Amino acid sequence: MNLDNKAKAYWKENLKYLSILLTIWFLVSYAAGIIFADALNAVKLGGFPLGFWFAQQGSIYVFVILIFVYVVLMNKLDKKYGYDN
């Protein structure tokens, strides 16, 4: 595999990871925190409705977790394509 094809494959896989992680973040922050908040409010978490919890804290926690997941995925991707020097 030449350098140009290697770089394109690396970038394509990176964009796939970004798309998946940003979709998860969107679903947690926007869908769970706003769109489905009324349905989620039937469930209580720590005495607070679940929809409120997602809107106030849950999306932030998920975002921080997604950052760590992205770091792990990118470290593996760097090793796979030899960019870990």
Buried (B, 14 or more C-beta within 10 A) or exposed (E): EEEEEEEEBBEEBBEEBEEBBEEBBEBBBBEBBEEBBEEBBEEEBEEEBBBBBBBEBBBEEBBEBBEEBBEEBBEEBBEEBEEEE
